[in-house]
Every structure is written in structure tokens, then in C-alpha cells.
Amino acid sequence: MIIIDDERRILNLNHMAIYLMLTAEEMAMYGDKLKRLNNYRRVTRGIFRFEIVEKGSTPYEQLPKEMTRGAARACNLLVRLVNSIHKIYCYGLDFVDMSLDSDSIHNELNLIVDEICRKNIFQLDILEYRNTGTAMSALQMYRNCNIVKSVFERALEGGVISKNDFPDVRMQRVSETADLARSRSIAEDAFAGPLSDKIERERCERELPDRRPNISINLKNVPTGSCYKSGKLKMSIGLELIIDGDIVNVPITKIDQKMLYTAVLVAALEGKRLKRSDFTTDVALKSDLLKRVFRGLSLESTFTEWVSMVNLHGDAARINDAKSKMNKDIWNCLPRKHRNAYYYVCLVTESPRTKDTRYKIRASSNRISIAGFISNRIIA
């Protein structure tokens, strides 16, 4: 296995996803043989998940410099490894001969999974005894590392781990990791073709920029970019970002995005923090803050109708989607020279997979303002 360290922390992959990178021709040739890999718990140990992504003609300039075109061409398996140095991501690259019969491929993957477990255990051993921060935080890190390490030890011994027994949240605390859906999206962008700027956006959301720009966030009417037949600019409630004196307008056209971002802004101004569970039906219908925000935005539907739609396909199902789309809209509106502002104006969550995760915007609350015609209705 080729081990690659990445100080720039570009590919924030899920540690339990093992990516098989195949060309379009290989996917057509070997796809049927590989599509049931996750059914073989002897290989997955109940905790790993194999994902097949297409490997195209990616320009690797944005990837870690050690992950050269040659290394990626020679290898067809990628996994993120636990690393005891928090500021560095670590990846393992390996090769599996896909022309072998299914049993032989399973045996090869078994050996690779063993190696992944051994390397993760070694790094967790280091983390376990690296006492940093307060005594309480050091003790918590020790416990988290110990629990996660014991799972990898059982997997290395050939045991099949129940999904309920895998300490998913503790794994996040031990080593920052993306969820499986986001991880797959990152891997596909990295290897399937020309890199979109999704990887750069994900990195800018995660990493503190070298220089903090002077930022103000104003919620007000901003140009949408289109005009009426008369030639008059159409206006919509959105964000006016003032970054080092330059104005960047971000129109917000969708109700979910408008409600989420505005509610987080209002909560920040009032010294509160909104959780994902605050948008579930029972909680939202009783929320004075959400009702006031809805009234302030003068939306066409009723508050009850909006809450019903947000929860139609599961508890607050549309809220995380609104967060992703809102962040993408902000990113697309930011000029390249102001990309360092994204870290402070995007919506972030502590743990997107839990209902108790809290939403926040990193900009200082004293740099946030809401136009009078909106705030007057919110306060009224």
C-alpha cells in the first residue's frame, strides 16, 4: 500500500469507505462481479463499505502532489487512513487485479482490509496517549480512541461488527471525517474527470484562511440578476456581503434556504443557536423564533404549510439540502479573490447526521445586520 500524507487536507473522505477507481471500460467489464461486494461481510467486516467510482482523465494539480498521475494510474483502490497528526490527512493507495475470479478478489480485499485495520490501530495508539487540551478533553479523547481502536482490533481478528456497535460519532471526534454521501461526491469529483470546484469549496469551508477579511453580512433586498420587461432590475431578499470594501450580492430565491439562513442570522443576533431538530414538525410549530422569521420574510405560503413540506419525507429532511444549496449559491457568487470569506459566511454544522447538530455562521454577530422592513416584522 502506498501511503500519502496531505498537509493541504484536500480530500475529506469517510474513513470507512474503500473506493475502487475504475475506468469506464473496466466498470463495464467487471461491474457485475463487484456490485455485490458489500454483501460479503467477511470482507467488509460489517463496517467498511466499497464504493465504485469512475477514473477518468483528472488533472491532478489540485490533489496532493505525491498523489501523482502515475500513482493514481497504477493504483485502483483508495482509502483514507486515521492519522495521529490532526493537521494532515492520510490516504492509502493500492492495486487489486480485477481480472481475477470473485473469490480471489475477495481474498485480496481481505488482506487490504487487514492492512487498513493495522495502520488505523497503530495511529489510534498514538492518539490515545497524546494528552492535549484540558484534563477532561484529554480523557474524552483517550476514551474515544480506545473504543474506536477496539472495533478495528475485532475487525482485524476477522470479526463481523454490528452497525449498531460501530461508534460512528466517536470516530468523527477522533478524526474529522465526512459522511458517506459527501465522501462519495468528493471522490467522484477527484477522479472522474476535470475537478469541479466542489473540492475547493469543501476545503474552504473546513480550513481557517491565512488572513481574516473584513466582512459584513446584510440581509436586505438585492438584485436577482434579471429584469422586468420595463428594464427595471428584479429584487429579492438576499445577502449583501461587504468584503474588504467590495459588495457581493447573493440573492436567495428558495423558501427553505431563505428561512434557514435568516433564522440562523436572527438566532445569532439574539444569542441563540438553532438545531436541526428545531425544524422538525412538533418543535417548529411551537417555535416563536421560526414563526417570527417566517413573518419577517413575508412568504407566500403559510407557516404550517412550510413546516409540513420541510418534514414531508422525514424529520427536517429538506433542511440539510437547503444548507448545501445555500452554501453553493454563496460560493458561486463570491469572486475568486474573496474566496477566503467563504469560511465566515457559509452555514456550518457540528455533525450533519444528527438531529441535535447546531447550525452556525462564523462571522461575528456584531457584523450582521437585517434591513428594517424585515426586522420590524420579526420584532413585531
MORA-V981889 format. One record per residue. RES is the residue in three letters. NEAR is the number of other ideal C-beta (glycine too) atoms within 10 Angstrom. Layout:
{{RES | NEAR} {RES | NEAR}}
This chain:
{{MET | 17} {ILE | 15} {ILE | 12} {ILE | 20} {ASP | 13} {ASP | 19} {GLU | 11} {ARG | 13} {ARG | 16} {ILE | 20} {LEU | 25} {ASN | 19} {LEU | 25} {ASN | 23} {HIS | 25} {MET | 19} {ALA | 21} {ILE | 25} {TYR | 27} {LEU | 21} {MET | 25} {LEU | 20} {THR | 13} {ALA | 11} {GLU | 8} {GLU | 18} {MET | 18} {ALA | 10} {MET | 13} {TYR | 18} {GLY | 12} {ASP | 9} {LYS | 14} {LEU | 19} {LYS | 12} {ARG | 10} {LEU | 20} {ASN | 14} {ASN | 8} {TYR | 14} {ARG | 12} {ARG | 12} {VAL | 19} {THR | 21} {ARG | 24} {GLY | 17} {ILE | 22} {PHE | 22} {ARG | 15} {PHE | 20} {GLU | 19} {ILE | 17} {VAL | 21} {GLU | 14} {LYS | 23} {GLY | 13} {SER | 10} {THR | 18} {PRO | 10} {TYR | 17} {GLU | 8} {GLN | 15} {LEU | 23} {PRO | 19} {LYS | 11} {GLU | 13} {MET | 20} {THR | 13} {ARG | 13} {GLY | 9} {ALA | 15} {ALA | 19} {ARG | 11} {ALA | 12} {CYS | 18} {ASN | 19} {LEU | 18} {LEU | 26} {VAL | 25} {ARG | 26} {LEU | 21} {VAL | 23} {ASN | 21} {SER | 18} {ILE | 13} {HIS | 13} {LYS | 8} {ILE | 13} {TYR | 23} {CYS | 20} {TYR | 23} {GLY | 20} {LEU | 20} {ASP | 19} {PHE | 13} {VAL | 17} {ASP | 9} {MET | 17} {SER | 11} {LEU | 14} {ASP | 9} {SER | 14} {ASP | 8} {SER | 12} {ILE | 21} {HIS | 14} {ASN | 13} {GLU | 18} {LEU | 23} {ASN | 16} {LEU | 12} {ILE | 20} {VAL | 21} {ASP | 15} {GLU | 16} {ILE | 25} {CYS | 21} {ARG | 13} {LYS | 19} {ASN | 28} {ILE | 18} {PHE | 14} {GLN | 21} {LEU | 23} {ASP | 14} {ILE | 13} {LEU | 22} {GLU | 18} {TYR | 11} {ARG | 14} {ASN | 12} {THR | 9} {GLY | 10} {THR | 9} {ALA | 8} {MET | 8} {SER | 11} {ALA | 14} {LEU | 12} {GLN | 14} {MET | 20} {TYR | 15} {ARG | 14} {ASN | 21} {CYS | 24} {ASN | 15} {ILE | 16} {VAL | 26} {LYS | 21} {SER | 14} {VAL | 23} {PHE | 23} {GLU | 15} {ARG | 17} {ALA | 23} {LEU | 17} {GLU | 10} {GLY | 10} {GLY | 13} {VAL | 13} {ILE | 17} {SER | 9} {LYS | 8} {ASN | 7} {ASP | 14} {PHE | 18} {PRO | 15} {ASP | 16} {VAL | 12} {ARG | 17} {MET | 21} {GLN | 20} {ARG | 16} {VAL | 25} {SER | 22} {GLU | 13} {THR | 21} {ALA | 22} {ASP | 14} {LEU | 15} {ALA | 11} {ARG | 17} {SER | 22} {ARG | 19} {SER | 17} {ILE | 21} {ALA | 22} {GLU | 18} {ASP | 21} {ALA | 26} {PHE | 22} {ALA | 17} {GLY | 14} {PRO | 9} {LEU | 18} {SER | 13} {ASP | 15} {LYS | 16} {ILE | 19} {GLU | 17} {ARG | 19} {GLU | 21} {ARG | 19} {CYS | 18} {GLU | 16} {ARG | 13} {GLU | 13} {LEU | 10} {PRO | 13} {ASP | 6} {ARG | 7} {ARG | 11} {PRO | 19} {ASN | 10} {ILE | 21} {SER | 16} {ILE | 24} {ASN | 18} {LEU | 23} {LYS | 16} {ASN | 15} {VAL | 22} {PRO | 14} {THR | 15} {GLY | 11} {SER | 9} {CYS | 11} {TYR | 8} {LYS | 5} {SER | 5} {GLY | 6} {LYS | 8} {LEU | 11} {LYS | 11} {MET | 13} {SER | 15} {ILE | 21} {GLY | 23} {LEU | 22} {GLU | 18} {LEU | 25} {ILE | 16} {ILE | 22} {ASP | 12} {GLY | 7} {ASP | 12} {ILE | 11} {VAL | 18} {ASN | 18} {VAL | 19} {PRO | 19} {ILE | 24} {THR | 11} {LYS | 14} {ILE | 18} {ASP | 19} {GLN | 24} {LYS | 22} {MET | 24} {LEU | 27} {TYR | 28} {THR | 22} {ALA | 24} {VAL | 23} {LEU | 21} {VAL | 23} {ALA | 22} {ALA | 21} {LEU | 15} {GLU | 12} {GLY | 7} {LYS | 13} {ARG | 13} {LEU | 22} {LYS | 18} {ARG | 22} {SER | 17} {ASP | 22} {PHE | 28} {THR | 19} {THR | 15} {ASP | 10} {VAL | 17} {ALA | 24} {LEU | 14} {LYS | 10} {SER | 17} {ASP | 7} {LEU | 16} {LEU | 23} {LYS | 15} {ARG | 18} {VAL | 27} {PHE | 25} {ARG | 15} {GLY | 23} {LEU | 19} {SER | 10} {LEU | 16} {GLU | 8} {SER | 12} {THR | 10} {PHE | 17} {THR | 12} {GLU | 11} {TRP | 20} {VAL | 24} {SER | 14} {MET | 14} {VAL | 24} {ASN | 19} {LEU | 10} {HIS | 8} {GLY | 9} {ASP | 15} {ALA | 22} {ALA | 14} {ARG | 21} {ILE | 24} {ASN | 18} {ASP | 15} {ALA | 21} {LYS | 22} {SER | 14} {LYS | 16} {MET | 22} {ASN | 20} {LYS | 14} {ASP | 19} {ILE | 22} {TRP | 20} {ASN | 10} {CYS | 17} {LEU | 21} {PRO | 10} {ARG | 8} {LYS | 11} {HIS | 17} {ARG | 17} {ASN | 20} {ALA | 26} {TYR | 21} {TYR | 20} {TYR | 20} {VAL | 25} {CYS | 21} {LEU | 20} {VAL | 18} {THR | 16} {GLU | 13} {SER | 15} {PRO | 16} {ARG | 14} {THR | 15} {LYS | 14} {ASP | 10} {THR | 17} {ARG | 18} {TYR | 24} {LYS | 15} {ILE | 18} {ARG | 15} {ALA | 19} {SER | 12} {SER | 13} {ASN | 9} {ARG | 14} {ILE | 18} {SER | 15} {ILE | 21} {ALA | 14} {GLY | 10} {PHE | 12} {ILE | 20} {SER | 16} {ASN | 11} {ARG | 15} {ILE | 19} {ILE | 12} {ALA | 8}}
